[in-house]
Amino acid sequence: MTRFILSFFGAIFTLFTMGIFMVALTVGGVFWMYGRDLPSHESLAQYTPPTISRIYSVEGQIIDEFAQERRLFTPANEIPDLVKQAFISAEDKNFYEHQGYDLRGIAAAGFDAIASGGRDVRGASTITQQVMKNFLLSGDRRVERKIKELLLASRIEETLSKDKILELYMNEIFLGQNSYGVTAAAQTYFNKSLVDLAPHEAATLASMPKAPSEFHPVRRKDRLLARRNFVLKEMLENGFIDEQTFETEVALPLKSVQNGDYPAFRDALPPRNYFTDEIRRQLSVDFGEGEFFSGGFSVRATLDPELQLEAEDALQRALELYDRSQGVWRGTNKSLPVEQLADSAIWREALSNVDIARDIRLENPWYPAVVLEIGQNDARIGIEDVVDDEDGHWIPANDVQWARKRNADGSLGRKGQVAGDLLEVGDVVHVRRMTADSDGSFIRWTLRQVPQVQGAFMAMDVNTGRVIAMQGGFSYQHSVFNRATQAQRQPGSSFKPFVYAAALDSGYSPATIVVDAPIEINTPQGVWRPKNASNRFYGPTPLRTGIEQSRNLMTIRLAQEVGMDVVASYAEKFGVYDNMGRVLANALGADETTLYKMVAAYAMFANGGERVEPTMVDRVQDRYGNTVYKHDQRVCEDCTLPNLQSGLGPTVRSDRERVMNAVTAYQLTSMMQGVVDRGTARNAINLPVPTAGKTGTTNDAKDVWFVGFTSNIVAGCYIGFDQPRSLGSGASGGGMCGPVFNAFMQKAVAKFGGSDFRPPESCQFIRIDRNTGARLSNDASGDNVVAECFREGEEPIFGIQFDGGFAMGSNFELYNSGAQASRQVTTSSGGTAIVGPKASFGTLSSGGLY
């Protein structure tokens, strides 16, 4: 009997042992099978999560940010303990005790699932397991994934510290509202940094990982509040907060940015504009789009916020002034259904969803509005973000009497007499406050529209290339196309200085006489007869007067004398064109270029002929603070010395390439100063410091330009329709772009000052008659007297006339496209001189027509 009992229990023990062995073998086999092709967990030690790239102004203020996932990386040692404790309480209270997986948690979850009949199925994943799922595995709910998750979790615990695992988790986790990681979420929900969070706010963030979409702070406020209070209770039970703190925090209401309790972080940033978007475009090319949007770069922009506002205002004023002078009402071409207008809440929500520009601040902010009612004379409007008063907001009849409505068939209706002539119920429009100039008091609401005509403006430092302001159109939100950098336009006469630069480097001088007379040029399209803007001819004229009065015929003859190959090489060297066409029409700016290139080229006139590369970025640093790009490569030789001699500043050495003879640069600058003082820009530019520049107007006035500079700032403007067409017979560069330049530079000069243009030491000054080019005595004076700079050591030649090889009179010689060689001529004194195309030192660039 004893033997039987022993045998029976022995068999049971054997079966039990074999069962355990088989279970262990099966489990081991499963783990071995799934463990063979697991992804490598070692890469997590070097993992750098995608983070926000931010752009800062010169004052160190954040002006924009770019990210595919809005994340701000924060090391574990900088995350407050309170925030860590909230997440541990909510997600994994045994985090610092288990080895990657929590058997007690798994057992508890299984028991709850069985007890509820499958209705209460909750996850038992630890923070470590969630890191594995988020980084290395998919998010599906399959047994296979859970097995791999357990295996990876146990392995990563052997590789990384608990704090490193928590750091990965708290920077990677998605917390709703396009916020990844706790730092970005704290900004998104509370507009606070992590160190400023109260326990109930930390608990709110810790409530989100379970299901961010199910815990929206407005739509699911009650559910989020219950979850927050649960997390606070867990923090109490885990000993992270005391009873008094719990009672205080759990009684607080649920507040958030989304509920309107705090201002949004984004509200503190200026609206995205052409400047920051151009930085995004350029750095995406330099570093790659993916790296820029996820690399966590800190970008120090060259933008001057104060002058950027001036650039926007000056260009917008000019565009709106032209638009209103045309007297045509176009509106926004957007409307709301009439049935939505009866309820204020409904039309306000509908209006907020209309895609319309909200970044215009011309005189006063422009608001989207909807026409609610058309009266006998006036129109009642509802305005976004503006509370209705007792009488409502109205557009009076006298506010529409400047315009006629464009009909559906393209014709124009009668000139507006009452509001109903331009507006219909449901129309979405722009309005702004009209205020008194004296004290800014409110007068009434006035109707506005985004102009159809467009343009661009840009300003930069002539010595460093730092772009301080850029406006690529009337409104970035209306049109993101940056016309300063992307629009290819004809620069017109603003290109002429490059022709004159080629001539000056080829042996000509500001006093050289060129014949201003009719020309006929045979082209494949027929005979081309260029003309001056005045339709007059002025005979023999000095070069100075030719550029001051923007004489087209003189420029054509000069380009023929020098040779278009030489002119084009100058334009290409200055960066105006990559490959300029070698035809005479391009001497008048017929080839297309960008404002960005033109302004950069003019900077080289202003700084004495040294190459300068325009930049919108001073420095770029990676997420670790390492400098990966720096624009200014000049060397400061004394900056490391502990002391400098009293009265002396540090020595900064520049090795910039010289692209133009310094004398030529000064001669051109002096001639273009004449453009401003007595030439085509005389009525538009009035600055307290010496100013030089050149106007440009293309054929039929399809584009108008002005590019000019002081001793330290260069700026340029162009205005034209995106689909080129005439601006009208009265349009000109001086009349339309000149005031834009002048308004901006008034502020720039007040801030940065200016000085006389400094002549190079190799200049010798001789007084000449600017009307005839004749040499005068050293004591000559009068309006016609100009002290011209001539190259020291070279005997100036006076009395030579050039006609470019074109005959004058009725028997015009047709243009022969061959470039002329240098030749010997007889001077007025009977001597001889060699003149002609021999330029080998210089460069320039521009483009357009007259």
C-alpha positions, 0 to 999 in steps of 0.5 A: 500500500505504501509503495502504491501511494508513493508511486501515485504521488511520484507520478503526480510529481513527475507529471507536474515537473514535466508540465512545468518543464513543458510550459517553460520550454514552450514559453522559452521557445516562444520568446526565442522565436520572437526574440530572433528578429527584434529591432536593435534597442541600443540605438535608443542610447543615441536617440535624438527626438524631432524638436522645434526649430525656432527663429529669434530676432536680433533682440533675442525674441522668438519670432517664429517656429517650425516643426512637424511635431511640436516638441521641445526636448528637455533632459531628465535632470531639468524635468521637475520631480513633481512632473515626473511623479505625476506621470509615474503615478498615472502610468507606472507607479512601480517604475523604479522597482520593476525590471521593465515589466510589472508582473503585479500589474499584469496580474491585476489587469488580467484579474479585472478583465476576467472579473468584468467579463471582458468589459474592463480590459486595461493595459498593463504596460510599464513606461519602459514598455511604452517607450519600446512601443513608441520607438521600436514597435507598432501600436497594434494590440496583438499578443505578438507585439506584447511579447516583443515589447516585454523582451525589449523592455527587459533588455533596455533596462540593462542598457539604459538608466531609469532616468534615461528611459523616463527622459525618452518617454516624457519627450516622445509621448503625444499629449494632444493638440500637436504637442509632443513631450511634456515641455511643449504640452505645458506651453500648449495647455497652460502657456507655462514652463515645467517649473511653473506647473502646479500639482493639478496642472502636472496631473492634467498633463499626466492624464493625457497619454491614455487617450489625448483625443478623449480628454480634450480640455473643452469638449471632454472637460468633465472626463478630463477633470475626473482623470486629473483628480484620479491622478492626484489621488494616485500621487497622494497614495504614492506619497508624492503630495500630502493630504492638504495639498491634495484637498487644495488641488482637487478642488481647483477648476480645470483651466487651460489655454483652450478654454480661454483661461490663459493666453496662447503661447502663439499669441505672443509671436508675431504673425508669420511673415515673408521674412521668416518663411524665406529663412525656412525656405533657404535653410530647408535647402541648406540642411534638408527640409526634414532636418530643419523641421525636426533638428531643433535649430536655434536660428538668429535672424538678421531681422530688425522688428521695428524696421520690418514694420516700417517696410510693411507699412511703406509698401502697403501704403503705396500699393493701397494708394495705387489700388484706390486710385483705380476706383474698382471694388473687387472685395474678397470674393467670399461670402456666408450663406444668408441663413447663417446671419440671423444668429451671432454665434453661428455667423461668428463661427462661420466667419472665423473659418473663412480663409482671409488675410488677418495679418494686415496692420495698415494704419489700424488692424484690418478685421474680417467682417460680414455684411448683415444688412443693406440699408437705404444708404448704409450697410450693417456689418458684423466684425470678427472679434469685435463686440456689437454695440447697441446700434451695430457697426455700419459702413456709411454711404460716403465710404463707398463713393470712391469705387465702381463694382466689377460685374460678373461679365468684367464690366464696371458698374456705376460709381458707388453712391450708397453701400448697396452699390458695392455690397450684398448681404453675406459678403465677407469684407475687410474693414478697419477703424478710421481714427483721428490723426490728432488723438487717435480717437475712433471716427467710424469703420471703413471698407478696405480691400487687398490690392490686386497690384503687388510688389516687394521691398528689401533693405540690408546692411551694405557692409555685412549683407545682413537683411534687416527688413523684407516684405514680399507682397501686400499680405503674407496670409493673402499670398505667400509668394515672396516677390522679393526673392522669387519674382523674376521681373525686368529691372528697367533703368535700375540696371543702367548703373551696371552698363556705366560701371563697365564703361567706367572700368573701360577707360570712360569717365563721368565727363565722357560725352555720348551722343543722345540721338535716334537709333535703329537696330535690326533684330529678328523681330524687326527694326527696334527703335528705342527712345527716351522716356521723354520722347526727346533727343538731347545730342552730345551729353556727359555720362553723368547727365545720362544716368541722372536723367535716365537716357535710354539712347545714351545707354544703348550707345554706351553698351555698344561701345563697351560691348555687351559681353563686357556688360554681361560679365559685369552683371554676372559677377555682381550676381544680378544674372547667372547668364545674361543675354548678350543683346542690346535691349538687356542694357535697358534692363529687359532681362529678368532678375529678382529684387533680392539680387538687385539690392545685393548688387547695389550694396557693392556700389555703396561699400566701395566695390567689395563683394557682400553676400546677402543673408537673413541669418546671422547664426544657426545652432543645433539642439546642443548649442553648437554653431553649425552656420555663421555668416560673418567670417571676418576675424577680430584680431583684438577681441581675445585680448584682456585689455585694449589701448584707451580710445581704440576699438578692436581691429576687424580684418576682412578678406572680402573679394573686390569686385569693382575698382574703388574709384569706379564704385565712388564715381557711380555712387556720385553719379547716382547721388545726382539721380536723387539730388536733381535727376529722376528721383529728385521729387521722391527722395528727401533724406537728411543724409547723402543718398544715391540710387536709380529709378527703373520703369519698364516698357508700358510701365509694367514694372517700376523700381527704385533701388538706393542707398546711404553710406550704410543701408541699401534698400530697393522696391518694385511694384507691378502686377503678378501677371505683368500689365501696364500700371498706367501712363503716369506710373514711374519708379520715382513716383511709386517706389521712391516714396516707399524707399523714402518712408522706410529710410527716414526711420532707418536713418533715424536709427542707424544714421549715415554719413558722406560717401567716402572717396578712395585715396586714389581719387583726384577731383576736377571740377567740370560742367555737368551739362557739357562735360567741359573742364572748369577752373578749380574755383568755379562754382554754380549749379552746373559745377560738379567735382568729379573723381578721376583716377589718380595718375591718369590724365583725364581726357576731355572732348571725346564724343562717342556714338556707339557706331550708330550714325546720326541723321536720317540715314541710320546705320543698322546695328551690326552685332559684332563687338568693337575692338579698342581703337585710337581716337583724337582728343579735343587738344589734338592728342591721341588716346586709346578707348573702348572695351578693355574692362578686366576689373569689375562686375555688376548686375541688374535688369529691366527696361526704361 
